[in-house]
């Protein structure tokens, strides 16, 4: 629910375009991610990760969240603390593998 609210706040135009069977504007910050709406109304990444069948669907098609949003920062902080303050790369990897976010 929180992710959907954040997406509606930050990616409203993109979500409306996709709902009306249009493509996302090339000027959009998420255009290159080839976004689509899943069955829960969440924007997810669509693309070459689908070939990685050994990965869970959440890792292959992560939820799109804006990098500079307060909710995104709270999620990153949680995983950073959970991984004992390791590098940002470790934190992002853990986040993508476990719950499938793309920021």
DSSP file (Angstrom, degrees, kcal/mol; ACC not computed):
  #  RESIDUE AA STRUCTURE BP1 BP2  ACC     N-H-->O    O-->H-N    N-H-->O    O-->H-N    TCO  KAPPA ALPHA  PHI   PSI    X-CA   Y-CA   Z-CA
    1    1 A X     >        0   0    0      0, 0.0     4,-2.3     0, 0.0     5,-0.2   0.000 360.0 360.0 360.0 -44.7    0.0    0.0    0.0
    2    2 A X  H  >  +     0   0    0      1,-0.2     4,-2.5     2,-0.2     5,-0.2   0.918 360.0  50.8 -62.4 -42.8    2.8    2.4    0.9
    3    3 A X  H  > S+     0   0    0      1,-0.2     4,-2.6     2,-0.2    -1,-0.2   0.909 109.9  49.9 -61.9 -41.6    4.7    1.7   -2.3
    4    4 A X  H  > S+     0   0    0      2,-0.2     4,-2.5     1,-0.2    -1,-0.2   0.903 110.7  50.0 -64.2 -40.7    1.5    2.3   -4.4
    5    5 A X  H  X S+     0   0    0     -4,-2.3     4,-1.8     2,-0.2    -2,-0.2   0.914 111.5  48.2 -63.2 -43.0    0.9    5.6   -2.6
    6    6 A X  H  X S+     0   0    0     -4,-2.5     4,-2.4     1,-0.2     5,-0.3   0.921 112.5  48.9 -63.2 -43.8    4.5    6.7   -3.2
    7    7 A X  H  X S+     0   0    0     -4,-2.6     4,-3.3     1,-0.2    -2,-0.2   0.901 109.6  51.4 -63.9 -40.7    4.2    5.7   -6.9
    8    8 A X  H  < S+     0   0    0     -4,-2.5     4,-0.3     1,-0.2    -1,-0.2   0.861 113.2  46.8 -63.4 -34.5    0.9    7.6   -7.3
    9    9 A X  H  < S+     0   0    0     -4,-1.8    -2,-0.2    -5,-0.2    -1,-0.2   0.902 126.6  25.2 -71.7 -42.5    2.6   10.7   -5.8
   10   10 A X  H  < S+     0   0    0     -4,-2.4    -2,-0.2     1,-0.2    -3,-0.2   0.733 131.1  32.9 -99.5 -25.8    5.8   10.6   -7.9
   11   11 A X  S  X S+     0   0    0     -4,-3.3     4,-2.4    -5,-0.3     5,-0.2  -0.138  70.5 132.0-126.2  37.3    4.8    8.7  -11.1
   12   12 A X  H  > S+     0   0    0     -4,-0.3     4,-2.3     1,-0.2     5,-0.2   0.903  75.3  48.3 -59.4 -45.4    1.2    9.7  -11.6
   13   13 A X  H  > S+     0   0    0      1,-0.2     4,-2.3     2,-0.2    -1,-0.2   0.912 112.3  49.3 -62.7 -42.7    1.6   10.6  -15.3
   14   14 A X  H  > S+     0   0    0      1,-0.2     4,-2.2     2,-0.2    -1,-0.2   0.907 110.9  49.5 -63.8 -42.4    3.5    7.4  -16.0
   15   15 A X  H  X S+     0   0    0     -4,-2.4     4,-2.4     1,-0.2    -1,-0.2   0.901 110.8  50.0 -65.3 -40.6    0.8    5.3  -14.3
   16   16 A X  H  X S+     0   0    0     -4,-2.3     4,-1.7    -5,-0.2    -1,-0.2   0.906 109.8  51.4 -64.4 -41.5   -2.0    7.1  -16.2
   17   17 A X  H  <>S+     0   0    0     -4,-2.3     5,-3.0     1,-0.2    -2,-0.2   0.930 112.4  45.3 -60.4 -46.0   -0.2    6.5  -19.5
   18   18 A X  H ><5S+     0   0    0     -4,-2.2     3,-1.7     1,-0.2    -2,-0.2   0.899 109.5  55.1 -67.1 -40.2    0.2    2.8  -18.8
   19   19 A X  H 3<5S+     0   0    0     -4,-2.4    -1,-0.2     1,-0.3    -2,-0.2   0.834 108.4  49.7 -61.2 -32.3   -3.4    2.4  -17.6
   20   20 A X  T 3<5S-     0   0    0     -4,-1.7    -1,-0.3    -5,-0.2    -2,-0.2   0.063 122.2-106.9 -96.3  24.9   -4.6    3.9  -20.9
   21   21 A X  T < 5S+     0   0    0     -3,-1.7     2,-0.3     1,-0.2    -3,-0.2   0.813  79.1 128.2  56.3  36.3   -2.4    1.5  -22.9
   22   22 A X      < -     0   0    0     -5,-3.0    -1,-0.2    -6,-0.2     2,-0.2  -0.740  61.3-105.3-112.1 165.7    0.0    4.2  -23.9
   23   23 A X        -     0   0    0     -2,-0.3     2,-0.2    -3,-0.1     3,-0.1  -0.554  39.9 -98.1 -87.4 158.1    3.8    4.2  -23.6
   24   24 A X        -     0   0    0     -2,-0.2    -1,-0.1    11,-0.2   -10,-0.1  -0.502  49.1 -95.7 -73.1 141.4    5.6    6.2  -20.9
   25   25 A X    >   -     0   0    0     -2,-0.2     3,-1.8     1,-0.1     6,-0.2  -0.263  24.3-127.7 -58.7 141.6    7.0    9.5  -22.2
   26   26 A X  T 3  S+     0   0    0      1,-0.3    -1,-0.1    -3,-0.1     6,-0.1   0.718 109.4  61.9 -64.2 -20.1   10.6    9.5  -23.2
   27   27 A X  T 3  S+     0   0    0      4,-0.1    -1,-0.3     3,-0.1     2,-0.1   0.534  81.3 110.3 -82.8  -5.7   11.2   12.4  -20.9
   28   28 A X  S X  S-     0   0    0     -3,-1.8     3,-1.1     1,-0.1     4,-0.3  -0.406  74.0-131.3 -70.2 144.5   10.2   10.3  -17.9
   29   29 A X  T 3  S+     0   0    0      1,-0.2     3,-0.1     2,-0.1    -1,-0.1   0.674 108.7  45.6 -68.8 -16.5   12.9    9.4  -15.4
   30   30 A X  T > >S+     0   0    0     -5,-0.1     3,-1.4     1,-0.1     5,-0.5   0.303  79.0 105.5-109.4   8.7   11.7    5.8  -15.5
   31   31 A X  G X 5S+     0   0    0     -3,-1.1     3,-1.8     1,-0.3    -1,-0.1   0.901  77.7  54.5 -53.8 -45.9   11.3    5.4  -19.3
   32   32 A X  G 3 5S+     0   0    0     -4,-0.3    -1,-0.3     1,-0.3    -2,-0.1   0.639  97.7  65.5 -68.2 -13.3   14.5    3.3  -19.7
   33   33 A X  G < 5S-     0   0    0     -3,-1.4    13,-1.9    12,-0.1    -1,-0.3   0.513 100.1-133.8 -84.9  -4.5   13.1    0.8  -17.1
   34   34 A X  T < 5 -     0   0    0     -3,-1.8    12,-0.4    -4,-0.3    -3,-0.1   0.963  32.8-152.7  48.6  63.2   10.2   -0.2  -19.4
   35   35 A X      < +     0   0    0     -5,-0.5     2,-0.3    10,-0.2    10,-0.2  -0.240  21.6 177.1 -69.5 151.8    7.7    0.1  -16.6
   36   36 A X  E     -A   44   0A   0      8,-1.7     8,-2.6     6,-0.1     2,-0.5  -0.961  31.3-111.5-144.4 161.6    4.4   -1.9  -16.4
   37   37 A X  E     -A   43   0A   0     -2,-0.3     6,-0.2     6,-0.2     2,-0.0  -0.844  31.7-148.1 -96.7 127.7    1.6   -2.1  -13.9
   38   38 A X    >   -     0   0    0      4,-2.5     3,-1.9    -2,-0.5    -1,-0.0  -0.165  39.4 -82.9 -83.1-175.5    1.4   -5.5  -12.1
   39   39 A X  T 3  S+     0   0    0      1,-0.3    -1,-0.1     2,-0.1    -2,-0.0   0.661 130.3  52.9 -65.0 -16.7   -1.9   -7.1  -10.9
   40   40 A X  T 3  S-     0   0    0      2,-0.1    -1,-0.3     0, 0.0     3,-0.1   0.329 120.7-105.0 -99.2   5.4   -1.7   -5.0   -7.7
   41   41 A X  S <  S+     0   0    0     -3,-1.9     2,-0.4     1,-0.3    -2,-0.1   0.724  75.1 139.3  78.9  22.3   -1.4   -1.7   -9.5
   42   42 A X        -     0   0    0    -35,-0.0    -4,-2.5    21,-0.0     2,-0.4  -0.809  55.7-120.5-100.4 139.3    2.4   -1.3   -8.8
   43   43 A X  E     +A   37   0A   0     -2,-0.4    21,-2.2    21,-0.2     2,-0.3  -0.639  40.0 178.3 -74.4 129.5    4.9   -0.1  -11.3
   44   44 A X  E     -AB  36  63A   0     -8,-2.6    -8,-1.7    -2,-0.4     2,-0.3  -0.913  32.7-101.6-131.1 158.9    7.6   -2.7  -11.9
   45   45 A X        -     0   0    0     17,-2.4     2,-0.4    -2,-0.3   -11,-0.2  -0.591  34.1-164.5 -76.9 138.4   10.7   -2.9  -14.1
   46   46 A X        +     0   0    0    -13,-1.9     2,-0.3   -12,-0.4    15,-0.1  -0.992  38.4  68.3-125.1 132.0   10.2   -5.1  -17.2
   47   47 A X  S >  S-     0   0    0     -2,-0.4     3,-1.8    13,-0.1     4,-0.1  -0.965  85.8  -6.6 166.2-146.8   13.1   -6.3  -19.2
   48   48 A X  G >  S+     0   0    0     -2,-0.3     3,-1.5     1,-0.3     4,-0.2   0.622 106.2  77.9 -66.7 -16.4   16.2   -8.5  -19.6
   49   49 A X  G >  S+     0   0    0      1,-0.3     3,-1.8    11,-0.2    -1,-0.3   0.682  74.5  81.0 -67.6 -14.9   16.1   -9.8  -16.0
   50   50 A X  G <  S+     0   0    0     -3,-1.8    -1,-0.3     1,-0.3    -2,-0.2   0.767  80.2  66.2 -60.7 -24.6   13.3  -12.1  -17.0
   51   51 A X  G <  S+     0   0    0     -3,-1.5     2,-1.8     1,-0.2    -1,-0.3   0.679  79.0  86.2 -70.9 -16.4   15.9  -14.5  -18.4
   52   52 A X    X   +     0   0    0     -3,-1.8     3,-1.9     1,-0.2    -1,-0.2  -0.532  53.2 167.4 -85.0  73.4   17.2  -15.1  -14.9
   53   53 A X  T 3   +     0   0    0     -2,-1.8    -1,-0.2     1,-0.3     4,-0.1   0.691  67.1  67.7 -65.1 -19.6   14.8  -17.9  -14.1
   54   54 A X  T 3  S+     0   0    0     -3,-0.2    -1,-0.3     2,-0.1     2,-0.2   0.675  89.6  81.5 -73.6 -16.4   16.8  -18.9  -11.0
   55   55 A X  S <  S-     0   0    0     -3,-1.9     5,-0.0    -6,-0.2    42,-0.0  -0.601  91.1-102.8 -90.6 151.3   15.8  -15.6   -9.4
   56   56 A X    >>  -     0   0    0     -2,-0.2     4,-1.8    41,-0.1     3,-0.9  -0.323  34.3-110.4 -65.7 153.5   12.5  -15.0   -7.6
   57   57 A X  H 3> S+     0   0    0      1,-0.3     4,-2.4     2,-0.2    -1,-0.1   0.838 118.2  59.1 -56.9 -35.4    9.9  -12.9   -9.6
   58   58 A X  H 34 S+     0   0    0      1,-0.2    -1,-0.3     2,-0.2     5,-0.1   0.849 108.1  45.5 -63.9 -33.4   10.4  -10.0   -7.2
   59   59 A X  H <4 S+     0   0    0     -3,-0.9     3,-0.4    38,-0.2    -1,-0.2   0.830 114.8  47.4 -77.6 -32.3   14.1   -9.9   -8.0
   60   60 A X  H  < S+     0   0    0     -4,-1.8     2,-0.3     1,-0.3   -11,-0.2   0.812 125.6  27.7 -78.6 -30.1   13.5  -10.2  -11.8
   61   61 A X  S  < S-     0   0    0     -4,-2.4    -1,-0.3    -5,-0.2    -2,-0.1  -0.630  86.2-169.7-131.4  74.0   10.7   -7.5  -11.8
   62   62 A X        -     0   0    0     -3,-0.4   -17,-2.4    -2,-0.3    39,-0.3  -0.216  28.0-103.7 -68.7 154.2   11.4   -5.1   -9.0
   63   63 A X  E     -Bc  44 101A   0     37,-4.0    39,-3.7    36,-0.2     2,-0.6  -0.530  36.1-124.7 -71.3 140.2    9.0   -2.4   -7.8
   64   64 A X  E     + c   0 102A   0    -21,-2.2     2,-0.3    -2,-0.2   -21,-0.2  -0.801  36.0 169.2 -93.1 123.9   10.0    1.1   -8.9
   65   65 A X        -     0   0    0     37,-2.6     2,-0.1    -2,-0.6   -62,-0.0  -0.979  39.6-103.2-129.6 146.6   10.4    3.7   -6.2
   66   66 A X    >   -     0   0    0     -2,-0.3     3,-1.1     1,-0.1     6,-0.2  -0.454  24.9-135.7 -69.2 140.2   12.0    7.2   -6.4
   67   67 A X  T 3  S+     0   0    0     36,-0.3    -1,-0.1     1,-0.2    36,-0.1   0.850  99.4  47.0 -64.2 -37.1   15.5    7.4   -5.0
   68   68 A X  T 3  S+     0   0    0      4,-0.1     2,-0.3    35,-0.1    -1,-0.2   0.118  84.3 115.8 -98.2  21.2   14.9   10.7   -3.1
   69   69 A X  S <> S-     0   0    0     -3,-1.1     4,-2.3     1,-0.1     5,-0.2  -0.655  70.3-125.6 -91.5 148.6   11.6    9.9   -1.4
   70   70 A X  H  > S+     0   0    0     -2,-0.3     4,-2.2     1,-0.2     5,-0.2   0.892 111.0  51.1 -59.3 -42.0   11.4    9.6    2.4
   71   71 A X  H  > S+     0   0    0      2,-0.2     4,-2.2     1,-0.2    -1,-0.2   0.914 109.7  50.5 -63.2 -42.4    9.8    6.1    2.2
   72   72 A X  H  > S+     0   0    0      1,-0.2     4,-2.5     2,-0.2    -1,-0.2   0.911 110.3  50.0 -60.8 -42.5   12.6    4.9   -0.1
   73   73 A X  H  X S+     0   0    0     -4,-2.3     4,-2.5     1,-0.2    -1,-0.2   0.879 109.1  51.5 -65.1 -38.2   15.2    6.4    2.3
   74   74 A X  H  X S+     0   0    0     -4,-2.2     4,-2.2     2,-0.2    -1,-0.2   0.903 110.6  48.5 -64.9 -41.0   13.6    4.6    5.3
   75   75 A X  H  X S+     0   0    0     -4,-2.2     4,-2.1     2,-0.2     5,-0.2   0.934 113.1  47.4 -64.0 -45.7   13.6    1.3    3.5
   76   76 A X  H  X S+     0   0    0     -4,-2.5     4,-2.4     1,-0.2    -2,-0.2   0.909 110.9  51.5 -62.2 -42.0   17.3    1.7    2.6
   77   77 A X  H  X S+     0   0    0     -4,-2.5     4,-2.5     2,-0.2     5,-0.2   0.899 107.8  53.0 -61.9 -41.5   18.2    2.7    6.1
   78   78 A X  H  X S+     0   0    0     -4,-2.2     4,-2.5     1,-0.2    -1,-0.2   0.946 113.2  42.2 -59.2 -49.7   16.4   -0.4    7.5
   79   79 A X  H  X S+     0   0    0     -4,-2.1     4,-1.7     2,-0.2    -1,-0.2   0.833 111.9  55.1 -69.7 -31.5   18.4   -2.7    5.2
   80   80 A X  H  <>S+     0   0    0     -4,-2.4     5,-2.6    -5,-0.2     6,-0.5   0.929 112.8  42.5 -64.2 -44.8   21.6   -0.8    5.8
   81   81 A X  H ><5S+     0   0    0     -4,-2.5     3,-1.7     3,-0.2    -2,-0.2   0.903 111.2  55.5 -66.6 -41.5   21.2   -1.3    9.6
   82   82 A X  H 3<5S+     0   0    0     -4,-2.5    -1,-0.2     1,-0.3    -2,-0.2   0.838 107.2  50.3 -60.8 -33.9   20.1   -4.9    9.1
   83   83 A X  T ><5S-     0   0    0     -4,-1.7     3,-0.6    -5,-0.1    -1,-0.3   0.098 121.9-106.7 -93.8  21.6   23.4   -5.6    7.2
   84   84 A X  T < 5 -     0   0    0     -3,-1.7    -3,-0.2     1,-0.2    -2,-0.1   0.863  69.1 -60.2  57.3  42.4   25.5   -4.0   10.0
   85   85 A X  T 3 <S+     0   0    0     -5,-2.6    -1,-0.2    -6,-0.1    -4,-0.1   0.819  87.0 161.0  60.5  36.7   26.3   -0.9    8.0
   86   86 A X    <   -     0   0    0     -3,-0.6    -1,-0.1    -6,-0.5    -3,-0.1  -0.085  50.3 -55.4 -72.7-174.6   28.1   -2.6    5.1
   87   87 A X     >  -     0   0    0      1,-0.1     4,-1.9     3,-0.1    -1,-0.2  -0.080  48.2-110.9 -63.4 162.8   28.5   -0.8    1.8
   88   88 A X  H  > S+     0   0    0      1,-0.2     4,-2.7     2,-0.2     5,-0.2   0.837 118.0  59.4 -63.2 -33.2   25.7    0.7   -0.2
   89   89 A X  H  > S+     0   0    0      2,-0.2     4,-2.3     1,-0.2    -1,-0.2   0.915 105.9  46.9 -62.0 -43.8   26.2   -2.0   -2.8
   90   90 A X  H  > S+     0   0    0      2,-0.2     4,-2.4     1,-0.2    -2,-0.2   0.905 112.8  50.4 -63.5 -42.2   25.5   -4.8   -0.3
   91   91 A X  H  X S+     0   0    0     -4,-1.9     4,-2.4     2,-0.2    -2,-0.2   0.931 111.9  45.9 -62.9 -47.1   22.5   -2.9    1.0
   92   92 A X  H  X S+     0   0    0     -4,-2.7     4,-2.6     2,-0.2     5,-0.2   0.903 112.4  51.5 -64.5 -41.4   21.0   -2.5   -2.5
   93   93 A X  H  X S+     0   0    0     -4,-2.3     4,-2.3    -5,-0.2     5,-0.2   0.928 111.1  47.6 -60.6 -46.2   21.7   -6.1   -3.4
   94   94 A X  H  X S+     0   0    0     -4,-2.4     4,-2.3     1,-0.2     5,-0.3   0.911 112.2  50.5 -60.8 -44.0   20.0   -7.3   -0.2
   95   95 A X  H  X>S+     0   0    0     -4,-2.4     4,-2.1     1,-0.2     5,-0.9   0.921 112.6  45.1 -61.8 -46.7   17.0   -5.0   -0.9
   96   96 A X  H  <5S+     0   0    0     -4,-2.6     4,-0.4     4,-0.2    -1,-0.2   0.868 114.7  47.9 -68.1 -37.0   16.6   -6.2   -4.5
   97   97 A X  H  <5S+     0   0    0     -4,-2.3    -2,-0.2    -5,-0.2    -1,-0.2   0.885 119.0  37.0 -71.8 -38.3   16.9   -9.9   -3.6
   98   98 A X  H  <5S+     0   0    0     -4,-2.3    -2,-0.2    -5,-0.2    -3,-0.2   0.890 137.4   4.8 -87.1 -40.7   14.5   -9.9   -0.7
   99   99 A X  T  <5S-     0   0    0     -4,-2.1   -36,-0.2    -5,-0.3    -3,-0.2   0.463  92.5-119.6-128.9  -1.8   11.7   -7.6   -1.6
  100  100 A X      < +     0   0    0     -5,-0.9   -37,-4.0    -4,-0.4     2,-0.4   0.977  47.2 159.8  68.3  63.3   12.4   -6.5   -5.1
  101  101 A X  E     -c   63   0A   0    -39,-0.3     2,-0.5    -6,-0.3   -37,-0.2  -0.912  24.1-162.4-114.7 145.5   12.8   -2.7   -5.2
  102  102 A X  E      c   64   0A   0    -39,-3.7   -37,-2.6    -2,-0.4   -10,-0.0  -0.984 360.0 360.0-124.3 119.6   14.5   -0.6   -7.9
  103  103 A X              0   0    0     -2,-0.5   -36,-0.3   -39,-0.2    -1,-0.1   0.369 360.0 360.0-119.7 360.0   15.4    2.9   -6.8
